[in-house]
């Protein structure tokens, strides 16, 4: 399976193909195989028909669960090291196959190179290693599942959340375990209405097999933020909430009220009210255990330059 000429996504895809052919084995969480196999309907001629997910959505869902359960949700740098065990191949895969970097590794070793990229800004800038620096310094695993326009990314988000909730209910109904038990979906601006409509129309019974769906159907709650609400309409500390919001309604910092024609006292009251509302929403989010955060239409949510950042 190891092929140094393959890009990382190709290596992962080859591993996912082997996992699929073996029946999606997961000793600790075998129900994941039930979910993934339920996505297709066996035909009399030996073939299969897709149930509700499109081929691209199912491939992405398989990849997601392969990374989560087989690889153990590794940091992206750890994933590179697993897929490219030879030093030269790893450097090539990371875009570090240049004479200056190879000479550094020969003189100082790989560990010294990783430390240099993490801590030496001048070194990073000189060799244009910003993307590798970001990869090495992130404190958490960071993956991007890229689907073509029109392939149904919102539907994929819904399928991921439904399967996370179903596995949490199956194996850790007490609230422990590694699975997402709450989800916050950010949708930019007015597209929140479109995202909400798509998520509300998802028939989870076509994604989760009946044995697992009964518990999900009894627990699953779809919530969306509305204009004029000071707080998030969610029970503090509860589980299995799918909240759809936009960045305008949930802010890390309170948006200052504009002074305009307000008196100084009125302005201070408005500012305090904005801070109180932001704090209420953040407290609601912070109270939700095992929270997964998704960004629908991320290129709109994070501005025009996000495409350039992703291409790095």
C-alpha positions in Angstrom: 0.0 0.0 0.0 3.0 2.3 0.6 3.7 4.3 -2.5 6.0 7.4 -2.1 4.7 8.8 -5.4 1.2 9.2 -4.1 -0.2 12.3 -2.5 -1.5 12.0 1.0 -5.2 12.0 0.0 -4.4 9.2 -2.5 -2.7 7.1 0.2 -5.7 7.6 2.5 -8.1 6.6 -0.2 -6.2 3.4 -0.9 -6.4 2.6 2.8 -10.1 3.3 2.9 -10.6 1.0 -0.2 -8.9 -1.8 1.7 -11.0 -1.1 4.8 -14.2 -1.1 2.8 -13.4 -4.4 1.1 -12.7 -5.9 4.5 -16.2 -4.9 5.7 -15.2 -1.8 7.7 -13.7 -3.6 10.7 -13.6 -1.7 13.9 -13.2 -4.0 17.0 -14.3 -1.4 19.5 -17.2 0.1 17.5 -18.5 -2.5 15.0 -21.7 -0.6 14.5 -19.9 1.8 12.2 -19.9 -1.1 9.7 -23.7 -1.3 10.0 -24.1 2.4 9.2 -21.7 2.4 6.2 -23.1 -0.8 4.8 -26.7 0.6 5.2 -25.8 3.3 2.7 -26.2 0.8 -0.1 -28.9 -1.6 -1.1 -27.9 -5.1 -2.4 -29.3 -6.0 -5.8 -30.2 -9.4 -7.1 -27.4 -9.4 -9.6 -24.8 -9.0 -6.9 -24.4 -5.2 -7.3 -25.5 -2.5 -5.0 -27.6 0.6 -5.3 -27.0 3.8 -3.3 -29.8 4.3 -0.7 -29.7 8.2 -0.2 -26.2 9.4 -0.1 -24.4 10.1 -3.4 -21.2 8.3 -4.2 -19.0 11.3 -3.3 -20.8 11.8 0.0 -20.4 8.1 0.9 -16.7 8.1 0.0 -16.3 11.2 2.2 -18.2 9.6 5.1 -16.1 6.4 4.8 -12.9 8.5 4.9 -14.1 10.5 7.9 -14.8 7.3 9.9 -11.6 5.7 8.7 -9.6 8.6 10.1 -11.7 8.7 13.3 -11.8 5.0 14.2 -9.0 3.2 12.3 -6.3 5.9 12.5 -7.6 7.2 15.8 -8.2 10.8 14.7 -4.4 11.6 14.4 -2.8 14.9 14.2 -2.2 15.6 10.5 1.6 15.5 10.9 1.4 12.1 12.6 -0.7 11.0 9.7 2.0 12.1 7.3 4.7 10.3 9.2 2.6 7.1 9.2 2.0 7.2 5.5 5.6 8.2 4.5 7.9 6.3 6.9 11.0 7.0 4.8 12.7 10.4 5.4 13.1 11.4 1.8 9.5 10.5 1.0 8.2 12.4 4.0 10.2 15.5 3.0 8.8 15.2 -0.6 5.2 14.8 0.6 5.6 17.9 2.8 7.1 19.9 0.0 10.5 20.0 1.8 12.6 18.2 -0.9 14.9 21.2 -1.5 18.7 21.1 -1.1 18.8 23.5 1.8 16.3 21.5 3.8 17.9 18.1 3.0 21.3 19.5 4.0 19.8 20.7 7.3 18.4 17.2 8.0 21.8 15.6 7.2 23.6 17.9 9.6 21.0 18.3 12.4 18.5 15.5 12.0 14.7 15.4 11.4 13.7 16.3 15.0 15.8 19.4 14.8 14.1 20.4 11.5 10.6 20.0 13.0 11.7 22.2 16.0 13.2 24.8 13.6 10.0 25.0 11.6 7.9 25.3 14.7 9.9 28.1 16.4 12.1 30.0 13.9 9.9 32.5 12.0 12.9 33.8 9.9 13.7 30.2 8.8 10.0 29.6 7.9 9.8 32.8 5.9 13.1 32.2 4.1 12.1 28.8 2.8 8.4 29.6 2.4 7.3 26.9 4.9 4.2 28.7 6.3 1.8 25.8 5.6 4.2 23.3 7.2 4.6 25.6 10.2 0.9 25.8 10.6 0.6 22.0 10.3 3.2 21.4 13.0 1.9 24.0 15.4 -1.8 23.2 15.4 -2.9 21.7 18.8 -5.6 19.5 17.2 -6.2 17.3 14.1 -7.3 19.4 11.2 -8.8 17.8 8.1 -10.6 19.2 5.0 -13.1 17.0 3.1 -13.4 18.8 -0.2 -16.3 17.9 -2.4 -17.1 19.5 -5.8 -19.8 22.2 -6.0 -23.2 20.6 -6.0 -22.0 17.3 -4.4 -24.0 18.0 -1.3 -21.7 19.2 1.5 -24.5 20.2 3.8 -26.0 16.7 3.5 -22.6 15.3 4.3 -22.4 17.4 7.5 -25.8 16.0 8.4 -24.8 12.4 7.8 -21.6 12.8 9.9 -23.6 14.3 12.8 -26.3 11.7 12.6 -23.7 8.8 12.6 -21.7 10.4 15.4 -24.9 10.8 17.5 -26.0 7.2 16.7 -22.6 5.7 17.7 -22.6 7.8 20.9 -26.0 6.5 21.9 -25.0 2.9 21.0 -21.7 2.8 23.0 -21.7 5.6 25.5 -25.2 6.6 26.4 -23.8 7.8 29.8 -22.0 10.6 28.0 -18.5 9.3 28.1 -16.5 8.2 25.0 -15.0 9.9 21.9 -18.1 10.6 19.9 -19.8 14.0 19.2 -22.9 14.4 21.3 -23.7 18.0 20.3 -23.1 19.8 17.0 -22.9 23.5 16.0 -23.2 24.3 12.3 -22.1 27.7 11.2 -23.7 29.0 8.0 -22.7 32.5 6.7 -25.2 35.3 6.6 -28.5 34.6 4.9 -27.4 31.2 3.6 -28.3 30.0 7.1 -31.8 29.6 5.8 -30.7 27.3 3.0 -28.5 25.2 5.3 -31.3 25.0 7.9 -33.8 23.9 5.2 -31.4 21.2 3.9 -30.5 19.9 7.4 -34.2 19.8 8.4 -35.1 17.8 5.3 -32.5 15.1 5.9 -34.2 11.8 6.5 -31.9 10.2 9.1 -33.8 7.0 8.8 -32.2 6.6 5.3 -28.7 7.1 6.8 -28.9 5.2 10.1 -30.1 1.6 10.1 -33.4 1.0 12.0 -31.8 -0.7 15.0 -29.7 2.4 15.7 -32.2 4.9 14.5 -34.8 4.3 17.2 -32.6 5.8 19.9 -31.4 8.6 17.6 -35.0 9.6 16.6 -36.0 9.8 20.3 -33.0 12.0 21.2 -32.2 14.2 18.2 -33.1 17.9 18.3 -32.7 20.5 15.5 -32.3 24.0 16.8 -31.7 27.3 15.0 -31.0 30.8 16.3 -33.5 33.5 15.4 -33.3 37.3 15.2 -34.2 38.9 18.5 -33.2 36.0 20.7 -30.8 37.0 23.5 -29.9 33.4 24.4 -29.5 30.2 22.5 -32.7 28.1 22.8 -30.9 25.0 24.2 -31.0 23.3 27.6 -27.7 23.8 29.3 -25.7 20.6 29.5 -28.0 18.6 27.3 -27.0 16.3 24.5 -27.9 15.5 20.9 -28.6 19.0 19.8 -27.9 20.1 16.3 -27.7 23.9 16.4 -27.6 26.0 13.2 -26.4 29.5 13.5 -24.3 32.2 11.8 -21.3 34.1 13.0 -23.4 37.2 13.5 -25.4 35.6 16.2 -22.6 33.9 18.1 -19.5 36.0 18.7 -16.4 35.4 20.7 -16.6 39.1 21.7 -19.6 41.3 22.2 -20.3 43.7 19.2 -20.1 47.2 20.6 -23.3 49.2 20.2 -23.0 52.3 18.0 -23.1 55.5 19.9 -25.1 57.5 17.3 -27.4 60.0 19.1 -27.3 58.0 22.3 -26.3 59.7 25.6 -23.2 58.3 27.3 -25.3 56.4 29.8 -27.5 54.9 27.0 -24.4 53.9 25.1 -23.0 52.2 28.2 -26.2 50.3 28.7 -26.3 49.2 25.1 -22.7 48.0 25.3 -23.4 46.1 28.5 -26.5 44.5 27.0 -24.4 43.4 23.9 -21.8 41.9 26.3 -24.5 40.1 28.3 -26.1 38.6 25.2 -22.7 37.4 23.8 -21.9 35.9 27.2 -25.2 34.1 27.4 -24.7 32.5 24.1 -21.1 31.5 24.8 -22.2 30.0 28.2 -24.8 28.0 26.4 -22.2 26.7 23.9 -19.6 26.0 26.6 -22.2 23.9 28.6 -22.7 21.4 25.8 -20.6 18.3 26.2 -18.7 16.7 23.3 -19.4 19.6 20.9 -18.5 19.3 17.2 -18.3 22.5 15.2 -18.9 22.5 11.5 -18.7 25.3 9.0 -21.0 25.1 6.0 -19.8 27.2 3.0 -16.6 28.0 4.8 -15.3 30.1 1.9 -18.1 32.6 2.7 -17.9 32.3 6.5 -14.2 33.1 6.7 -13.9 35.6 3.9 -12.5 35.8 0.3 -9.0 34.7 1.2 -9.9 31.3 2.6 -9.5 29.7 -0.8 -6.0 30.9 -1.1 -5.2 29.6 2.4 -6.7 26.2 1.6 -4.7 25.9 -1.6 -1.5 26.2 0.5 
